[in-house]
Amino acid sequence: MNLTKSFKENNSIRLGLSAKTWEEAVKLSVQPLIDSGAVTEKYYDNIIASTKEHGPYYVLMPGMAMPHAMAGEGVNRDAFSLITLTEPVTFSDGKEVSVLLCLAATSPAIHTSVAIPQIIALFELENSIQRLLDCKTPEEVLAMVDESKSSPYLEGMDLDS
């Protein structure tokens, strides 16, 4: 599973969207994966329920969230989506987010060993949040993903399969 392949196969990059609430933003991030059949509506419901129970544990850095729920349930195949918002939404802890990278994993191992290193690599790029917000096309996002492949976090990973 790699970001580029998943984004292309699921047609799951959406830029310049609008959401009034964090729930709506999460829905927008999951929707491309529902549309592609990677996840079911249940996956969205699981993310919302988990967020209400545990708080927004997936706000990973200022401006960025990685909505996800427990691996497997409501997930048909491993996938990623990425959305940007024209205006940030505020989560229950007061943190504002304008980039959401949704992760759907069939197993916890995929989540930790494959997904997280690629996400870290992308978001460790200098000014990554602003650069993603400035992207006008999915191709520009894919170029950033390509740029992130030189990260030491991805050393030894086969991202071409």
C-alpha positions as CSV (number, residue, x, y, z in Angstrom):
1,M,0.0,0.0,0.0
2,N,1.5,3.3,-0.9
3,L,0.1,6.9,-1.0
4,T,0.5,7.5,-4.7
5,K,-1.1,4.2,-5.8
6,S,-3.9,4.6,-3.3
7,F,-4.7,8.2,-4.2
8,K,-4.8,7.3,-7.9
9,E,-6.7,4.0,-7.6
10,N,-9.3,5.6,-5.3
11,N,-9.4,9.0,-7.0
12,S,-9.1,10.2,-3.5
13,I,-7.6,13.7,-3.5
14,R,-10.1,16.5,-3.1
15,L,-8.8,20.1,-2.8
16,G,-10.4,23.3,-1.7
17,L,-13.5,21.9,0.0
18,S,-15.7,23.6,2.6
19,A,-16.9,22.2,5.9
20,K,-18.6,23.9,8.8
21,T,-17.9,21.2,11.5
22,W,-15.2,18.6,12.2
23,E,-17.7,15.9,11.6
24,E,-18.5,17.3,8.1
25,A,-14.7,17.5,7.4
26,V,-14.2,13.9,8.4
27,K,-17.1,12.9,6.2
28,L,-15.5,14.7,3.3
29,S,-12.3,12.9,3.9
30,V,-13.9,9.4,4.0
31,Q,-16.3,10.0,1.1
32,P,-13.8,9.3,-1.7
33,L,-13.0,5.9,-0.1
34,I,-16.8,5.2,0.2
35,D,-17.2,6.1,-3.4
36,S,-14.3,3.8,-4.5
37,G,-15.6,0.9,-2.4
38,A,-12.5,0.9,-0.1
39,V,-14.7,1.5,2.9
40,T,-18.3,1.4,3.9
41,E,-20.4,4.1,5.6
42,K,-19.8,2.1,8.8
43,Y,-16.2,3.2,8.7
44,Y,-17.2,6.9,8.9
45,D,-19.6,6.0,11.8
46,N,-16.7,4.2,13.5
47,I,-14.4,7.3,13.2
48,I,-17.1,9.6,14.6
49,A,-17.9,7.2,17.5
50,S,-14.3,6.7,18.3
51,T,-13.6,10.5,18.2
52,K,-16.5,11.2,20.6
53,E,-15.3,8.5,23.0
54,H,-11.5,9.2,22.9
55,G,-11.3,12.8,21.6
56,P,-9.5,13.8,18.3
57,Y,-6.5,11.5,18.8
58,Y,-5.7,11.7,15.1
59,V,-4.9,15.5,15.0
60,L,-1.2,14.8,14.5
61,M,0.2,18.3,14.1
62,P,-1.1,21.9,13.9
63,G,-3.4,22.0,10.8
64,M,-3.4,18.3,10.0
65,A,-5.5,15.3,11.0
66,M,-5.4,11.7,10.0
67,P,-9.0,10.4,10.6
68,H,-9.1,6.7,11.1
69,A,-10.8,4.1,13.3
70,M,-9.9,0.6,14.4
71,A,-8.4,-1.4,11.6
72,G,-10.7,-3.8,9.7
73,E,-14.2,-2.8,10.7
74,G,-15.9,-1.2,7.7
75,V,-12.7,-1.4,5.6
76,N,-12.7,-3.5,2.4
77,R,-9.1,-2.7,1.4
78,D,-6.2,-0.5,2.6
79,A,-6.6,3.0,1.3
80,F,-5.8,6.7,1.8
81,S,-7.6,9.9,0.9
82,L,-6.5,13.5,1.3
83,I,-8.6,16.6,1.4
84,T,-7.9,20.3,1.9
85,L,-10.3,22.8,3.3
86,T,-10.6,26.5,2.4
87,E,-11.2,27.3,6.0
88,P,-10.1,25.2,9.0
89,V,-12.5,23.3,11.2
90,T,-12.1,23.2,15.0
91,F,-12.1,19.9,16.9
92,S,-13.4,19.4,20.4
93,D,-9.9,20.1,21.8
94,G,-9.8,23.5,20.1
95,K,-7.3,22.5,17.5
96,E,-7.9,23.8,14.0
97,V,-7.3,21.5,11.0
98,S,-7.4,22.3,7.3
99,V,-5.7,19.1,5.8
100,L,-7.2,15.7,6.5
101,L,-5.5,12.5,5.4
102,C,-7.9,9.6,6.0
103,L,-6.4,6.2,6.6
104,A,-8.3,3.0,6.1
105,A,-6.4,-0.1,7.1
106,T,-7.4,-3.8,7.1
107,S,-4.9,-4.6,9.9
108,P,-3.1,-2.8,12.7
109,A,0.3,-3.9,11.1
110,I,-0.5,-2.0,7.9
111,H,-1.4,1.1,10.0
112,T,1.9,1.2,11.9
113,S,4.5,-0.3,9.5
114,V,3.3,1.0,6.1
115,A,1.0,3.9,6.5
116,I,2.5,6.0,9.3
117,P,6.0,6.2,7.8
118,Q,4.7,7.5,4.5
119,I,2.5,10.1,6.3
120,I,5.4,11.2,8.5
121,A,7.6,11.5,5.3
122,L,5.0,13.7,3.6
123,F,4.3,16.0,6.5
124,E,8.0,16.4,7.4
125,L,8.5,18.3,4.1
126,E,9.1,21.9,4.8
127,N,5.9,23.9,5.0
128,S,3.9,20.8,4.1
129,I,0.5,22.0,5.4
130,Q,0.7,25.3,3.5
131,R,2.1,23.6,0.4
132,L,-0.8,21.1,0.4
133,L,-3.3,24.0,0.9
134,D,-1.7,25.7,-2.1
135,C,-2.1,22.7,-4.3
136,K,-4.6,23.2,-7.1
137,T,-4.6,19.8,-8.7
138,P,-4.2,16.2,-7.5
139,E,-1.0,16.0,-9.6
140,E,0.6,18.7,-7.4
141,V,-0.2,16.6,-4.3
142,L,1.3,13.5,-6.0
143,A,4.4,15.5,-6.8
144,M,4.8,16.3,-3.1
145,V,4.3,12.6,-2.2
146,D,7.0,11.8,-4.8
147,E,9.3,14.4,-3.2
148,S,8.7,12.8,0.3
149,K,10.0,9.4,-0.9
150,S,13.6,10.4,-0.2
151,S,12.8,10.6,3.6
152,P,14.8,8.4,5.9
153,Y,11.5,7.2,7.4
154,L,11.0,5.3,4.2
155,E,14.4,3.7,3.9
156,G,14.2,0.1,2.9
157,M,10.5,0.2,2.1
158,D,9.3,-1.0,-1.2
159,L,6.7,1.6,-2.2
160,D,6.5,0.5,-5.8
161,S,4.4,-2.6,-5.2
